[in-house]
Amino acid sequence: MEQGYYRQPTIAGDRIAFVCEDEIWSVAAQGGTASRLTVSSGACSSPRLSPDGRFLAFVSTDDGTPEVYAMPAAGGRAERLTFLGASSAAVTGWSDDGETIFFVANPSTWERAPRAFSVARTGGTPRELHLGHCHALSFAPDGKGLVLGRNAIDPARWKRYRGGTSGEIWIDAGGDGTFEKLRLPDGNPVSPMWIGDRIFFLADHEGIGNIY
């Protein structure tokens, strides 16, 4: 059995997409043989399946800078959606209707810290969400709440880090624009996900990285 470095999985329905060796692959949720979805001259990252599992959004550096692309989840032509010239970008999720893609990026005319944007699945001008700097965002299932992850994006590089740029999670529980910081003792919380009526995240405040 061949081994790979499998990262950044996303699941919708009976399909899982993931990154391996800078390309995106797809496999049935129950297991089986994975199919390669991209053939890129750059690096692909942060795949996110739409809620209905029909489409896949991801970031690719095919044209030099990281930009957002979308394609059919079953395979096909990938369409470039952004032209921001950013030095970093990551897709964070979809709207419930599968028509809008949410992502973070730092366009070349901005400061280093990434900010949150949205773009239509069919393309168009990205819209800034005016949430300040963030590396991750996830909406409540009813669309009324929002959770942001700031600072750290990849916990593998930040294990047991406790400096000034350790991860922070901010929660707008009511969807009214009022955020409260999640208080953790001496921790580095990252990658928040709002699932059902709970928020899941990664943290290492108990010594070892785990899901909380």
Backbone bond lengths (Angstrom), bond angles and torsions (degrees), N, CA, C in turn:
res aa  C-N    CA-C-N  psi(-1)  N-CA   C-N-CA  omega(-1)  CA-C   N-CA-C  phi
1 M - - - 1.460 - - 1.527 109.90 -
2 E 1.343 116.97 126.91 1.441 120.74 178.92 1.526 110.33 -75.35
3 Q 1.323 115.41 142.16 1.450 121.14 -179.87 1.521 109.63 -108.74
4 G 1.308 116.13 148.70 1.452 121.25 176.93 1.514 110.04 -138.78
5 Y 1.313 115.50 176.45 1.453 121.40 177.20 1.524 106.68 -102.67
6 Y 1.329 115.87 94.34 1.456 121.90 -172.56 1.533 110.09 -91.41
7 R 1.334 116.11 129.62 1.467 120.29 -175.31 1.522 110.63 -142.58
8 Q 1.322 114.95 165.08 1.460 124.71 167.28 1.531 112.93 52.54
9 P 1.323 118.64 55.66 1.463 120.05 -179.99 1.526 112.41 -73.26
10 T 1.311 115.73 150.66 1.463 123.23 172.70 1.519 107.48 -137.66
11 I 1.322 117.14 142.43 1.460 121.21 -176.23 1.516 110.57 -131.63
12 A 1.322 116.17 142.03 1.463 122.84 173.10 1.526 106.78 -154.00
13 G 1.318 115.67 126.35 1.461 119.16 -178.47 1.517 111.06 61.26
14 D 1.311 117.00 -125.10 1.468 121.06 -178.02 1.523 111.72 -105.23
15 R 1.326 117.93 23.89 1.452 121.54 -175.32 1.511 111.64 -127.62
16 I 1.338 116.77 138.10 1.463 124.02 173.93 1.523 108.09 -119.85
17 A 1.310 116.62 133.76 1.457 122.11 171.38 1.524 107.92 -117.53
18 F 1.312 116.77 148.44 1.466 120.55 -176.75 1.520 109.52 -156.46
19 V 1.337 115.25 168.23 1.457 122.37 178.20 1.518 109.58 -102.65
20 C 1.305 115.25 134.82 1.474 121.66 172.36 1.520 108.28 -145.22
21 E 1.319 116.93 125.15 1.468 122.84 179.71 1.531 111.31 53.41
22 D 1.325 115.87 42.76 1.465 123.82 175.22 1.526 114.20 68.05
23 E 1.324 117.77 14.89 1.458 121.98 173.41 1.522 109.04 -122.77
24 I 1.329 116.62 163.35 1.459 121.53 -179.59 1.522 109.58 -104.67
25 W 1.324 114.55 134.10 1.456 122.57 -178.12 1.526 109.17 -124.54
26 S 1.321 115.96 161.55 1.457 121.54 -179.89 1.525 109.36 -134.05
27 V 1.345 115.85 143.99 1.458 120.96 179.66 1.527 108.39 -149.38
28 A 1.310 116.80 151.32 1.462 120.60 176.56 1.521 109.72 -63.69
29 A 1.330 116.66 145.95 1.462 120.73 -177.28 1.519 112.21 -61.13
30 Q 1.327 117.29 -28.83 1.459 120.02 179.35 1.524 112.81 -83.92
31 G 1.334 116.49 0.66 1.458 120.28 179.00 1.516 111.81 104.11
32 G 1.326 116.22 174.66 1.460 121.50 -179.88 1.509 110.72 133.26
33 T 1.318 116.40 -159.49 1.455 122.37 -178.25 1.524 109.85 -87.81
34 A 1.319 116.75 127.93 1.466 121.39 -179.41 1.521 110.30 -79.92
35 S 1.339 115.65 144.28 1.455 122.59 176.72 1.527 109.47 -109.38
36 R 1.310 115.93 138.46 1.463 121.02 179.29 1.525 109.20 -82.20
37 L 1.336 116.48 128.66 1.463 121.45 -177.40 1.517 113.35 -99.81
38 T 1.321 117.89 -26.37 1.462 120.66 -177.07 1.523 110.75 -122.92
39 V 1.310 115.20 149.28 1.468 122.99 170.89 1.524 105.13 -130.10
40 S 1.303 115.47 91.04 1.451 121.25 -168.26 1.517 111.63 -109.92
41 S 1.326 115.84 144.06 1.465 120.46 172.16 1.520 110.81 -84.24
42 G 1.342 116.27 -11.16 1.450 121.25 176.86 1.512 110.53 -110.28
43 A 1.328 116.18 -143.18 1.458 121.81 179.54 1.523 109.00 -123.80
44 C 1.327 116.33 133.50 1.461 122.26 177.17 1.529 109.46 -101.72
45 S 1.331 116.20 146.70 1.463 119.78 -177.14 1.519 110.40 -156.14
46 S 1.308 115.61 171.18 1.475 127.11 175.32 1.526 113.67 44.69
47 P 1.323 118.84 53.91 1.478 119.09 176.18 1.524 110.58 -67.89
48 R 1.329 115.74 144.39 1.456 122.02 175.54 1.525 108.78 -141.98
49 L 1.326 116.03 120.04 1.454 121.05 176.27 1.525 110.16 -77.81
50 S 1.327 116.62 143.81 1.460 120.50 174.78 1.522 109.24 -66.90
51 P 1.335 118.68 157.92 1.466 120.92 -176.26 1.518 114.07 -55.10
52 D 1.335 117.85 -34.25 1.462 119.94 178.96 1.522 113.08 -87.18
53 G 1.330 117.39 -0.26 1.449 121.53 176.93 1.507 115.26 76.37
54 R 1.331 118.51 8.24 1.461 121.08 -175.48 1.524 113.14 -85.44
55 F 1.333 116.87 -28.11 1.460 120.09 -174.15 1.527 110.67 -128.82
56 L 1.317 114.46 158.62 1.457 122.01 179.96 1.516 108.63 -130.45
57 A 1.314 116.92 127.21 1.464 122.72 173.07 1.523 108.56 -109.13
58 F 1.321 116.31 146.64 1.465 120.31 -179.36 1.519 108.83 -162.10
59 V 1.315 115.50 173.12 1.461 122.24 176.14 1.521 108.50 -109.72
60 S 1.332 116.05 138.14 1.460 121.19 177.24 1.523 109.21 -136.97
61 T 1.323 115.30 149.41 1.471 121.26 175.14 1.521 110.85 -105.57
62 D 1.316 116.95 27.42 1.461 121.96 -178.60 1.528 112.43 -53.90
63 D 1.324 116.33 -37.92 1.464 120.43 -176.93 1.515 112.64 -103.04
64 G 1.318 116.76 18.99 1.463 121.36 174.28 1.511 113.90 111.41
65 T 1.326 117.65 -58.75 1.452 121.23 179.53 1.525 109.87 -102.87
66 P 1.331 118.45 155.09 1.470 120.28 179.54 1.528 111.12 -68.62
67 E 1.325 116.52 122.28 1.458 122.32 -179.61 1.527 109.33 -133.00
68 V 1.330 116.36 160.57 1.459 122.20 -178.16 1.532 109.85 -87.72
69 Y 1.323 115.26 133.95 1.459 122.67 177.27 1.533 108.67 -126.38
70 A 1.326 116.21 159.91 1.464 121.98 173.88 1.524 108.93 -139.79
71 M 1.328 115.30 148.46 1.450 121.04 -178.76 1.521 109.70 -155.40
72 P 1.344 119.23 163.50 1.459 120.46 172.93 1.520 110.39 -62.46
73 A 1.308 116.97 138.48 1.461 120.71 -177.42 1.521 111.89 -65.61
74 A 1.327 117.34 -24.54 1.460 120.77 179.42 1.523 112.22 -81.01
75 G 1.334 116.99 -6.27 1.450 121.57 -178.38 1.516 111.27 114.58
76 G 1.308 116.67 155.59 1.454 121.14 -178.85 1.503 111.64 143.08
77 R 1.295 115.63 -163.71 1.459 122.06 -176.53 1.527 110.91 -75.40
78 A 1.324 116.49 132.48 1.462 121.86 175.79 1.518 109.27 -92.17
79 E 1.338 116.21 130.66 1.456 121.96 179.71 1.526 110.18 -103.89
80 R 1.322 116.36 129.54 1.459 120.57 176.65 1.523 109.34 -76.05
81 L 1.337 116.58 129.27 1.460 121.53 -175.82 1.519 113.90 -106.29
82 T 1.331 118.50 -24.58 1.463 120.84 -176.73 1.524 110.67 -124.18
83 F 1.334 114.64 155.48 1.467 122.89 178.36 1.522 107.76 -139.94
84 L 1.335 115.76 57.67 1.460 121.73 -170.99 1.520 113.71 -92.95
85 G 1.313 118.10 -19.58 1.454 119.65 -177.63 1.511 113.30 64.49
86 A 1.320 116.77 31.70 1.466 121.20 -177.55 1.530 111.06 -75.55
87 S 1.314 115.08 160.53 1.465 119.32 173.77 1.522 111.24 -93.50
88 S 1.350 117.33 -15.15 1.460 120.83 175.05 1.516 108.59 -148.67
89 A 1.322 116.43 148.82 1.461 121.61 178.64 1.521 108.31 -162.00
90 A 1.328 116.02 152.31 1.461 121.27 177.19 1.522 108.82 -156.20
91 V 1.323 116.69 135.32 1.458 121.14 173.71 1.519 108.02 -78.33
92 T 1.329 116.52 136.03 1.466 120.03 -177.93 1.521 113.55 -113.34
93 G 1.337 118.84 -17.98 1.456 118.70 179.26 1.514 112.85 163.40
94 W 1.345 114.24 -171.72 1.464 122.98 -176.57 1.526 110.26 -128.45
95 S 1.319 115.73 160.06 1.459 120.62 166.63 1.523 108.38 -73.49
96 D 1.329 116.47 159.54 1.461 120.42 -176.82 1.522 112.94 -60.38
97 D 1.334 117.00 -30.91 1.460 119.27 -179.12 1.527 113.35 -84.89
98 G 1.324 117.19 -1.07 1.454 120.43 176.68 1.517 114.68 73.43
99 E 1.323 117.55 15.29 1.461 120.68 -177.68 1.521 113.01 -101.23
100 T 1.336 118.01 -14.92 1.463 122.10 -175.77 1.518 110.26 -128.41
101 I 1.319 115.39 136.53 1.461 122.47 178.65 1.531 108.33 -109.14
102 F 1.313 116.78 133.66 1.459 122.16 177.00 1.527 109.28 -104.80
103 F 1.321 115.76 138.53 1.460 119.46 -178.78 1.514 109.68 -152.08
104 V 1.324 115.68 164.93 1.462 122.09 174.47 1.516 108.22 -118.40
105 A 1.334 116.23 145.57 1.462 121.33 -179.39 1.515 109.12 -163.63
106 N 1.328 115.67 161.71 1.467 120.76 173.23 1.530 108.05 -123.08
107 P 1.335 117.37 88.27 1.472 120.40 179.69 1.518 111.88 -51.75
108 S 1.317 115.65 153.94 1.467 121.20 -171.45 1.520 112.98 -61.97
109 T 1.325 117.59 -20.38 1.467 119.52 -179.85 1.520 112.46 -89.36
110 W 1.342 117.27 2.39 1.456 121.10 -175.85 1.522 110.65 -111.08
111 E 1.347 113.95 177.44 1.448 119.05 175.88 1.531 110.36 -72.16
112 R 1.291 115.74 178.03 1.455 121.11 -172.98 1.529 113.09 -65.56
113 A 1.319 118.15 -36.62 1.462 121.11 -173.79 1.526 110.98 -67.84
114 P 1.335 118.32 133.31 1.468 120.49 178.22 1.519 112.11 -74.27
115 R 1.330 115.71 156.39 1.454 123.58 177.19 1.521 109.11 -128.89
116 A 1.319 115.13 168.33 1.465 120.50 -175.16 1.529 110.79 -92.80
117 F 1.350 114.58 139.22 1.459 122.06 178.95 1.523 108.99 -136.59
118 S 1.319 114.25 167.44 1.462 120.75 167.85 1.516 108.46 -132.85
119 V 1.342 116.04 154.46 1.459 121.60 176.82 1.522 107.60 -147.92
120 A 1.307 116.67 145.00 1.456 120.63 178.69 1.523 110.58 -67.58
121 R 1.317 115.94 146.73 1.469 120.12 179.30 1.523 111.73 -59.46
122 T 1.319 116.84 -28.69 1.456 121.53 -179.20 1.520 112.78 -90.50
123 G 1.345 117.02 1.36 1.450 121.09 178.02 1.521 112.96 101.75
124 G 1.305 116.35 -178.48 1.462 121.83 -177.46 1.516 110.13 124.30
125 T 1.314 116.40 -172.10 1.454 121.68 -178.36 1.530 110.48 -78.65
126 P 1.328 118.40 124.80 1.473 119.86 176.45 1.527 111.06 -61.60
127 R 1.325 115.00 149.07 1.470 121.10 179.97 1.520 109.13 -114.78
128 E 1.338 115.99 125.99 1.472 119.48 177.71 1.521 109.58 -77.00
129 L 1.333 117.20 137.83 1.461 121.33 -174.95 1.526 113.33 -91.57
130 H 1.332 117.50 -6.04 1.469 122.87 175.36 1.536 111.64 56.86
131 L 1.326 114.71 52.32 1.468 121.49 179.80 1.525 112.13 -112.15
132 G 1.320 117.28 7.84 1.451 119.28 -175.00 1.521 111.04 77.87
133 H 1.322 116.54 -171.25 1.462 117.86 -177.57 1.527 109.81 -74.86
134 C 1.321 115.54 140.88 1.467 120.73 176.84 1.520 109.77 -161.72
135 H 1.317 115.32 154.54 1.457 121.98 177.27 1.524 112.30 -109.63
136 A 1.321 117.49 -13.82 1.461 120.75 -179.21 1.516 108.53 -153.02
137 L 1.317 116.69 149.02 1.454 121.05 172.74 1.515 108.82 -150.44
138 S 1.328 114.47 148.47 1.464 120.49 -178.78 1.520 108.00 -148.45
139 F 1.340 116.21 132.68 1.453 121.58 -177.68 1.526 110.74 -93.80
140 A 1.334 115.65 150.40 1.459 121.06 173.06 1.532 108.68 -64.79
141 P 1.338 117.51 150.95 1.468 119.83 -179.20 1.527 113.80 -56.11
142 D 1.349 117.88 -30.62 1.460 119.55 179.30 1.525 112.25 -86.12
143 G 1.337 115.98 0.18 1.453 120.32 178.07 1.506 115.27 78.15
144 K 1.328 118.13 2.25 1.465 120.97 -175.02 1.525 113.81 -98.15
145 G 1.309 117.93 -12.87 1.454 121.38 -179.95 1.516 110.60 -120.66
146 L 1.327 115.45 164.65 1.459 121.25 -177.14 1.515 109.45 -151.89
147 V 1.327 116.09 139.85 1.456 121.11 174.57 1.523 108.42 -125.31
148 L 1.348 115.62 136.63 1.461 122.63 -178.96 1.518 110.42 -116.55
149 G 1.322 115.77 143.32 1.454 121.85 170.45 1.514 109.12 -112.32
150 R 1.325 117.15 125.19 1.454 121.30 -178.09 1.527 111.63 -115.64
151 N 1.322 114.36 156.91 1.473 123.88 178.03 1.516 111.58 73.98
152 A 1.324 119.55 -104.60 1.458 121.82 -171.45 1.518 111.55 -66.01
153 I 1.341 116.34 138.02 1.457 121.29 177.53 1.524 111.97 -114.07
154 D 1.317 117.66 -31.69 1.464 121.27 -177.04 1.518 108.73 -121.01
155 P 1.340 118.80 100.57 1.464 119.95 -175.36 1.527 113.65 -63.85
156 A 1.334 117.52 -19.10 1.465 118.94 178.80 1.519 111.58 -62.67
157 R 1.317 116.92 -25.58 1.471 120.06 179.82 1.524 112.33 -93.30
158 W 1.351 117.06 -5.00 1.456 119.77 -169.60 1.525 112.47 -125.04
159 K 1.314 117.48 19.04 1.465 120.08 -177.57 1.530 111.16 -56.54
160 R 1.336 114.66 126.04 1.460 123.56 177.53 1.531 112.94 62.45
161 Y 1.310 117.02 15.69 1.467 120.19 174.17 1.530 109.18 -73.56
162 R 1.322 116.97 137.05 1.454 121.38 -178.15 1.530 111.76 -133.04
163 G 1.315 117.04 24.56 1.461 121.04 -178.03 1.515 112.85 -82.25
164 G 1.308 114.75 -169.69 1.458 120.94 -173.95 1.509 114.85 -70.36
165 T 1.331 118.26 -15.32 1.463 120.24 178.24 1.525 111.84 -111.19
166 S 1.333 116.47 27.95 1.470 118.51 173.53 1.527 108.85 -68.73
167 G 1.324 115.80 161.64 1.453 120.85 -173.18 1.524 113.62 -62.40
168 E 1.331 115.24 147.85 1.459 122.16 174.24 1.524 108.61 -133.52
169 I 1.317 116.28 144.32 1.458 121.74 175.23 1.518 108.83 -120.48
170 W 1.326 115.95 127.83 1.463 122.72 -178.98 1.518 108.75 -120.02
171 I 1.337 117.07 133.44 1.464 121.89 -172.01 1.526 110.42 -122.07
172 D 1.325 115.17 125.46 1.459 122.70 170.05 1.525 106.50 -104.06
173 A 1.323 116.35 87.94 1.468 121.00 -170.92 1.520 113.03 -67.07
174 G 1.332 117.01 -34.31 1.454 119.97 -174.98 1.510 115.25 -97.98
175 G 1.333 116.60 -5.88 1.446 119.83 -179.37 1.513 114.13 74.39
176 D 1.338 117.11 21.11 1.461 120.51 -178.42 1.523 112.80 -103.67
177 G 1.342 116.88 9.25 1.452 120.85 178.85 1.514 114.76 88.16
178 T 1.342 117.36 3.50 1.465 121.37 177.96 1.523 109.49 -97.65
179 F 1.326 117.06 114.52 1.456 122.03 -176.10 1.528 111.09 -103.97
180 E 1.315 115.34 143.64 1.464 122.18 175.10 1.515 108.89 -125.54
181 K 1.324 116.39 134.50 1.454 120.91 -178.31 1.521 110.91 -76.87
182 L 1.326 116.23 134.11 1.461 121.48 174.57 1.524 108.62 -70.53
183 R 1.322 116.35 124.07 1.458 121.07 -176.85 1.518 110.04 -93.17
184 L 1.312 115.62 118.35 1.462 121.06 176.40 1.522 108.52 -127.43
185 P 1.309 117.91 139.01 1.464 120.12 178.63 1.524 111.46 -74.94
186 D 1.339 116.04 110.75 1.459 120.16 171.33 1.519 111.84 55.54
187 G 1.330 118.16 47.02 1.456 120.40 -176.16 1.512 113.39 -123.55
188 N 1.317 115.16 175.46 1.458 123.12 -178.52 1.530 108.29 -132.60
189 P 1.343 118.38 71.72 1.464 120.96 -175.70 1.535 111.98 -77.52
190 V 1.330 117.05 135.40 1.464 122.29 -178.90 1.529 109.36 -143.56
191 S 1.320 115.05 169.48 1.464 124.40 171.05 1.529 113.56 55.47
192 P 1.329 118.85 56.79 1.467 119.76 179.30 1.528 111.89 -70.86
193 M 1.322 115.91 145.43 1.468 123.18 177.70 1.519 108.20 -137.56
194 W 1.324 117.77 125.52 1.460 122.07 178.51 1.521 107.90 -93.49
195 I 1.328 116.74 109.28 1.461 122.68 -177.16 1.523 108.41 -125.92
196 G 1.342 116.86 118.51 1.449 120.11 -176.27 1.515 110.56 63.46
197 D 1.321 116.67 -128.44 1.468 120.01 179.70 1.525 111.87 -105.27
198 R 1.341 116.95 20.79 1.464 120.36 179.81 1.522 109.89 -131.69
199 I 1.333 115.89 158.23 1.453 122.66 175.63 1.523 108.43 -112.06
200 F 1.302 116.46 124.10 1.461 122.75 178.63 1.533 108.66 -103.77
201 F 1.327 116.53 147.66 1.459 120.57 179.92 1.525 109.30 -158.54
202 L 1.326 115.45 166.48 1.462 122.07 174.11 1.521 108.87 -98.67
203 A 1.325 116.70 141.93 1.471 120.70 177.14 1.518 109.59 -159.19
204 D 1.327 115.38 162.55 1.470 120.20 -178.10 1.522 111.23 -130.63
205 H 1.339 118.05 26.66 1.464 120.36 -175.05 1.519 112.59 -70.46
206 E 1.337 118.48 -12.08 1.458 121.31 175.49 1.527 111.66 -102.23
207 G 1.341 115.58 13.98 1.473 120.13 173.81 1.501 114.76 105.34
208 I 1.324 118.10 -31.95 1.452 123.38 -179.17 1.517 108.49 -128.56
209 G 1.337 117.26 138.43 1.447 120.47 -179.89 1.519 112.04 -63.76
210 N 1.316 116.42 130.17 1.461 122.04 179.88 1.527 109.95 -146.97
211 I 1.320 115.91 170.84 1.453 122.64 173.08 1.509 109.24 -90.51
212 Y 1.317 116.32 133.31 1.462 121.85 179.85 1.527 109.56 -125.43
